[in-house]
Amino acid sequence: MGKPAEALAPGGLLIPNPEFAVLASDQRIDAAAEALERNGIRALVVDTGQEARLRVRELLADGAEVFNNTSRTLESIGVAEDIERSGRYQAIRLRLYQMDREMQGREMRVLAAAPEYVVGSVHAVTDGGSLLIASASGSQLGPLVSGAAHVVLVIGGQKIVADLETGLRRIQEYSYPLEDERARRVYGVPSGANNVLIINRVLVPQRVTAILVKEKLGF
C-alpha cells in the first residue's frame, strides 16, 4: 500500500497529507460517475450532503434491515441518525449493541454479514471508476463485496484520485492519520489500514449505488 505519511504532529500522530483534501472539479466528479456506471455501479451526483441524505432515504425501503458502517460521512450529514433513530428501518447496528458478544457471537456475525442494505462510504474513487475502502478489522468489507443485497455509498468529492496507486496513497497518507486520531480519542486505541478492499467492477446490476457529492465529506 505504500509507505505511511512521515510527517508527525506533536504527540507522534501522523499529519494528513493536504493533497488529498482538495475538492475535485464538477467536471471530474461527473467523469468519475460515468466511469463508475461503465463498471456496473449506479452513480448519482448531487450538490450537497443534505441532497445525498435525501437520496439515501429514497433508496432504502421502509422496514428493511439496514446496517450502517462506521463513517464520518454518514454521521456528518445525518444518515447514521436516520438509520438508527428514525424508526423507519430495522437498524442492525442497534440490535448488535443489545446482544451479548460472548453468548451470541455467531448470531452477531451472521446478522452483520448479510443485511438487506448496507450503507457506508469509501476512501477513494479513481478516475477509472474503481472504489477503495480500508478497514482496521475488515468486518465491514464482506457485506460490501457480496453479503448485502444492496449497497449504498455516499462519497465526498475530495476522494477522487487518478488511479489505484494514488488511492492507496490517499488511504495511508490522509484517511488513516485522521481515523487513527479519531480512534485514539474515541476508543482509546490506535486504528490501522489493515484491510483494503478494491472494487473494480460490479456484476449484479443495480446492486451498488454510489452517491457522489460535490462537497468535502468524511475522510
C-alpha positions as semicolon CSV with decimal commas, in nm:
position;residue;x (nm);y (nm);z (nm)
1;M;0,000;0,000;0,000
2;G;0,297;0,227;0,004
3;K;0,466;0,392;0,298
4;P;0,258;0,583;0,555
5;A;0,295;0,960;0,580
6;E;0,615;1,056;0,764
7;A;0,518;1,399;0,899
8;L;0,434;1,385;1,268
9;A;0,228;1,619;1,482
10;P;0,307;1,680;1,849
11;G;0,230;1,356;2,034
12;G;0,353;1,137;1,750
13;L;0,038;1,132;1,537
14;L;0,074;1,141;1,159
15;I;-0,016;1,464;0,981
16;P;-0,267;1,409;0,697
17;N;-0,136;1,496;0,351
18;P;-0,337;1,804;0,238
19;E;-0,301;1,696;-0,125
20;F;-0,588;1,456;-0,067
21;A;-0,827;1,709;0,087
22;V;-0,881;1,908;-0,234
23;L;-1,235;1,903;-0,375
24;A;-1,248;1,776;-0,734
25;S;-1,399;1,992;-1,006
26;D;-1,758;1,935;-1,113
27;Q;-1,630;1,804;-1,446
28;R;-1,404;1,548;-1,279
29;I;-1,682;1,433;-1,047
30;D;-1,917;1,388;-1,345
31;A;-1,647;1,195;-1,534
32;A;-1,591;0,967;-1,233
33;A;-1,965;0,900;-1,220
34;E;-1,961;0,796;-1,586
35;A;-1,666;0,564;-1,519
36;L;-1,849;0,404;-1,227
37;E;-2,152;0,343;-1,449
38;R;-1,929;0,168;-1,704
39;N;-1,810;-0,059;-1,424
40;G;-2,160;-0,165;-1,324
41;I;-2,200;0,079;-1,034
42;R;-2,504;0,304;-1,041
43;A;-2,377;0,658;-0,988
44;L;-2,578;0,957;-0,869
45;V;-2,428;1,306;-0,849
46;V;-2,564;1,562;-0,601
47;D;-2,454;1,908;-0,494
48;T;-2,473;1,880;-0,116
49;G;-2,460;1,637;0,171
50;Q;-2,823;1,705;0,253
51;E;-2,923;1,610;-0,102
52;A;-2,727;1,289;-0,055
53;R;-2,916;1,226;0,268
54;L;-3,247;1,255;0,083
55;R;-3,126;1,020;-0,190
56;V;-3,033;0,759;0,070
57;R;-3,384;0,784;0,215
58;E;-3,529;0,727;-0,132
59;L;-3,310;0,420;-0,188
60;L;-3,383;0,245;0,142
61;A;-3,712;0,055;0,165
62;D;-3,923;0,126;0,473
63;G;-3,896;-0,156;0,725
64;A;-3,583;-0,301;0,564
65;E;-3,284;-0,438;0,755
66;V;-3,015;-0,171;0,725
67;F;-2,660;-0,182;0,854
68;N;-2,472;0,148;0,854
69;N;-2,095;0,117;0,855
70;T;-1,899;0,342;1,089
71;S;-1,847;0,650;0,875
72;R;-1,772;1,016;0,940
73;T;-1,952;1,093;0,614
74;L;-2,276;0,930;0,729
75;E;-2,252;1,092;1,071
76;S;-2,184;1,441;0,936
77;I;-2,487;1,453;0,705
78;G;-2,735;1,279;0,937
79;V;-2,766;0,947;0,755
80;A;-2,642;0,745;1,052
81;E;-2,903;0,911;1,273
82;D;-3,176;0,849;1,014
83;I;-3,096;0,478;1,006
84;E;-3,056;0,429;1,379
85;R;-3,315;0,672;1,521
86;S;-3,592;0,740;1,269
87;G;-3,781;0,415;1,328
88;R;-3,823;0,365;0,954
89;Y;-3,584;0,069;0,935
90;Q;-3,467;-0,236;1,124
91;A;-3,135;-0,090;1,238
92;I;-2,891;-0,377;1,263
93;R;-2,624;-0,176;1,444
94;L;-2,866;-0,107;1,731
95;R;-2,956;-0,476;1,752
96;L;-2,588;-0,567;1,773
97;Y;-2,536;-0,321;2,059
98;Q;-2,806;-0,504;2,255
99;M;-2,663;-0,853;2,203
100;D;-2,413;-1,042;2,419
101;R;-2,089;-1,088;2,224
102;E;-1,981;-1,387;2,432
103;M;-2,311;-1,574;2,421
104;Q;-2,439;-1,460;2,079
105;G;-2,114;-1,410;1,889
106;R;-2,203;-1,631;1,594
107;E;-2,550;-1,482;1,561
108;M;-2,398;-1,134;1,564
109;R;-2,152;-1,223;1,288
110;V;-2,426;-1,368;1,070
111;L;-2,651;-1,067;1,126
112;A;-2,380;-0,818;1,030
113;A;-2,253;-1,021;0,735
114;A;-2,568;-1,035;0,523
115;P;-2,801;-0,736;0,575
116;E;-3,058;-0,639;0,317
117;Y;-2,894;-0,297;0,285
118;V;-2,551;-0,176;0,387
119;V;-2,482;0,199;0,381
120;G;-2,131;0,340;0,402
121;S;-1,864;0,536;0,223
122;V;-1,525;0,481;0,060
123;H;-1,177;0,627;0,099
124;A;-1,101;0,679;-0,269
125;V;-1,260;0,670;-0,614
126;T;-1,035;0,651;-0,919
127;D;-1,088;0,836;-1,243
128;G;-1,132;0,493;-1,398
129;G;-1,425;0,405;-1,172
130;S;-1,271;0,183;-0,903
131;L;-1,360;0,212;-0,534
132;L;-1,118;0,167;-0,243
133;I;-1,226;0,105;0,117
134;A;-0,992;0,047;0,412
135;S;-1,086;-0,116;0,741
136;A;-0,898;-0,189;1,061
137;S;-1,088;-0,512;1,142
138;G;-1,219;-0,598;0,795
139;S;-1,565;-0,676;0,933
140;Q;-1,742;-0,420;0,714
141;L;-1,586;-0,537;0,387
142;G;-1,762;-0,872;0,337
143;P;-2,112;-0,723;0,311
144;L;-1,985;-0,468;0,059
145;V;-1,840;-0,739;-0,163
146;S;-2,128;-0,986;-0,163
147;G;-2,305;-1,026;0,171
148;A;-2,552;-0,738;0,146
149;A;-2,831;-0,747;-0,110
150;H;-2,795;-0,371;-0,172
151;V;-2,504;-0,133;-0,114
152;V;-2,533;0,246;-0,089
153;L;-2,214;0,452;-0,071
154;V;-2,201;0,828;-0,004
155;I;-1,876;0,979;-0,131
156;G;-1,733;1,326;-0,083
157;G;-1,591;1,494;-0,392
158;Q;-1,242;1,525;-0,243
159;K;-1,196;1,147;-0,264
160;I;-1,143;1,124;-0,640
161;V;-0,789;1,021;-0,735
162;A;-0,607;0,941;-1,058
163;D;-0,553;0,566;-1,015
164;L;-0,529;0,276;-0,772
165;E;-0,175;0,361;-0,664
166;T;-0,283;0,714;-0,574
167;G;-0,590;0,575;-0,398
168;L;-0,372;0,358;-0,177
169;R;-0,155;0,660;-0,104
170;R;-0,466;0,855;-0,006
171;I;-0,562;0,585;0,242
172;Q;-0,218;0,576;0,404
173;E;-0,137;0,946;0,392
174;Y;-0,478;1,102;0,458
175;S;-0,761;0,871;0,568
176;Y;-0,552;0,661;0,806
177;P;-0,399;0,952;1,004
178;L;-0,743;1,109;1,052
179;E;-0,909;0,782;1,152
180;D;-0,619;0,693;1,381
181;E;-0,658;1,022;1,567
182;R;-1,035;0,966;1,594
183;A;-0,997;0,606;1,717
184;R;-0,743;0,705;1,982
185;R;-0,968;0,987;2,101
186;V;-1,298;0,795;2,098
187;Y;-1,193;0,437;2,174
188;G;-0,852;0,484;2,332
189;V;-0,685;0,251;2,079
190;P;-0,499;0,310;1,750
191;S;-0,655;0,235;1,413
192;G;-0,491;0,070;1,112
193;A;-0,538;0,029;0,738
194;N;-0,511;-0,345;0,793
195;N;-0,754;-0,450;0,518
196;V;-0,816;-0,274;0,188
197;L;-1,099;-0,363;-0,049
198;I;-1,079;-0,263;-0,417
199;I;-1,397;-0,284;-0,624
200;N;-1,316;-0,263;-0,995
201;R;-1,645;-0,388;-1,136
202;V;-1,986;-0,498;-1,007
203;L;-2,154;-0,785;-1,191
204;V;-2,501;-0,769;-1,032
205;P;-2,695;-0,481;-1,194
206;Q;-2,818;-0,208;-0,957
207;R;-2,667;-0,380;-0,651
208;V;-2,422;-0,098;-0,571
209;T;-2,516;0,269;-0,579
210;A;-2,253;0,541;-0,536
211;I;-2,373;0,891;-0,450
212;L;-2,102;1,140;-0,544
213;V;-2,131;1,469;-0,357
214;K;-1,986;1,798;-0,478
215;E;-1,875;1,878;-0,125
216;K;-1,594;1,763;0,103
217;L;-1,731;1,490;0,329
218;G;-1,558;1,248;0,561
219;F;-1,203;1,112;0,549
